[in-house]
Amino acid sequence: MIRINLLPVRAAKKKESVRFQFTVAGLITFLIFSVSMAAYLTVRSEASGLNDQLAKGNEELEQLKKKIGELSKIKEQKRIVEEKLNIITKLEAARTGPVTLFNKISDAIPDKAWLLSMRDEGYVITIKGYAANDEIVADFMRGLQQYKDLGTVELEVAERVIERETGADLVSFSLRLERPKEQPEKGKEKK
């Protein structure tokens, strides 16, 4: 019988099979490495783009914060100016208030009446003076009542006194005017 040694063929096939497996494993490894590298580079590029967008967004946010800060400063300045204008308007109205009050009282006072003192305490005005008789005091009160903005006119005291220097018989009086608490400001009429 003839014997044929098949071991070298098997060994060669085995070597070739191992070499083929290594080649396929190497190609698969290279392919996986290439795909991973491509994915890594793509993700890195996207991350870099997102970081750039984030930096631009933060920069815009800082600019907007500055603008908001400037806007809030402008609003605060506007509020302060409006408060000052309101104060000026109130001062303007108050400046002419005493002059108007004196004009009304001087128009209402009769000929034979004299004022001794006048005190304006917010909504209450106290007037003290002398008159020749009770009827003149009543005329003075009626004259004051014709001005609605002076409010109610009340007689606190009216008594007969004799003046020391001349010896004249006079009536000493004290009037109280209570103005309404809610007076519309001048220049602010309802339309």
C-alpha angles and dihedrals in degrees: 000000000000118000123209120196106226095170096093091052091050091046090050091048089048091050091048091048091051091046090050091049091050090048092050091044090049092048091047090048090048091047092049090046091049093048091046091048092048091048091047092050091046093049091044091051091049091047090050090050091048091049089052091049090047091051091049090047091051090048091051090046091054091049091049090049089053090049091048089050091051090046092051089049090051091049090050091049090048091051091050092049091049090051090050091049090051090051091049091049091051091047091050090052092046092048093063094039099085093044091053091047092051091048092052093048093046090050092049100046115098123228098258097049128091130194119229099180143346126201124191111198105174106280096002125073119190118198122189125185151120132269134185092241145346094270091061090052089052090049089051091051092049090049090053092047092060088071104075094191091063088065126209120356117215130180109227101176135002117171136158115249134173114230111235101218101043101021090229120158106238139167115238110207140183121198129191122206117193112196121205111266095226110056118166112245117247113260093024104092123159113252 
